[in-house]
Amino acid sequence: MGLLRIMIPPKFQLLALLAFAVAMFFLENQIQKLEESRGKLERAIARHEVREIEQRHTQDGLREREAPSVADSEDVVVIYNRVPKTASTSFTNIAYDLCGKNHYHVLHINTTKNNPVMSMQDQVRFVKNVTEWREMKPAFYHGHVSFLDFTKFGVKKKPVYINVIRDPIERLVSYYYFLRFGDDYRPGLRRRKQGDKKTFDECVSAGGSDCAPEKLWLQIPFFCGHYSECWNVGSHWALEQAKYNLVNEYLLVGVTEELEDFVMMLEAALPRFFRGATELYRTGKKSHLRKTSEKKPPTKESIAKLQQSAIWKMENEFYEFALEQFQFVRAHAVREKDGELYLLAQNFFYEKIYPKTN
């Protein structure tokens, strides 16, 4: 007795196969949605656990304290050892405008004859003031002073360093005309070279001392610090030390040409000081307060002559190094949309927190 064979037409076989494929697709889609929902639920649970831990730590801390103490955010000191002619006054005015609203103190470090190198005894005094002057904290110090390593003095909690640098030739040209004509900040103040009408190009052509390549040597020693070698013009050791300090000792170093981005990132990193800084920079009357008077851009010939010097090459190498570092930090913090800059939202969270809370 032979087996009974049921023949299914090919058309029905194809329909059955399509039905099976649709069912599998629907099932996979539902599984994917369940996985996404599970992920969202885990993140929500993790955020809830973090909040519970933070609240518990806060409550424990309050119970442990017999008297209120200074919170960490109130003990912060920011030092802006500003390089001359890098838009430092424009930026500092933002700090002054915000200090009342954000409740911190701004202090100008006024050194004799703007000498950027402090004596050993003044270094000790300054470190002691910055670390122990509690009535002034939180504090924003600014002045034309080279970098000072606080760890040399046995200080455990170091200040937060920030700075801005500029294209070295642009900075020198601005300083050259500033010494002769001043700026629109204090137009009536008599400057050291007032009366000298010689242009920067004429100075370069004549081999003058005020436009000599040696005058470019400033941003490197400001970041290098209070070592004798820092101020030896053309020192490769100073260049490498300046790079090291920029990366390891400074929270953020911006560039004059991209000052708004610098302000925006500082507001994100240090809201205790710079909350509202970006809006103030964009709309405030003091955003571009200080402009050097009578400044004439140098010719290509003058620029080419300065660029032949080894000093320019080193200062420019440091500037390019700082610019690359700044743009790297900015690329991971800021985006541009429709011509407007905005900060990226938080891009990490905590999960799998053990032991579980009750």
Secondary structure as UniProt FT lines:
FT   HELIX           10..64
FT   HELIX           72..75
FT   STRAND          77..80
FT   TURN            84..85
FT   HELIX           88..102
FT   STRAND          105..108
FT   HELIX           112..114
FT   HELIX           120..132
FT   HELIX           134..136
FT   STRAND          139..142
FT   HELIX           150..153
FT   STRAND          160..165
FT   HELIX           168..181
FT   TURN            187..188
FT   TURN            192..195
FT   HELIX           200..206
FT   HELIX           209..211
FT   HELIX           213..216
FT   TURN            217..218
FT   HELIX           219..224
FT   HELIX           228..231
FT   TURN            233..234
FT   HELIX           236..249
FT   STRAND          250..255
FT   HELIX           256..258
FT   HELIX           259..269
FT   HELIX           271..274
FT   TURN            275..276
FT   HELIX           277..283
FT   TURN            285..288
FT   TURN            293..294
FT   HELIX           300..307
FT   HELIX           310..331
FT   TURN            332..333
FT   STRAND          334..337
FT   TURN            338..339
FT   STRAND          340..343
//
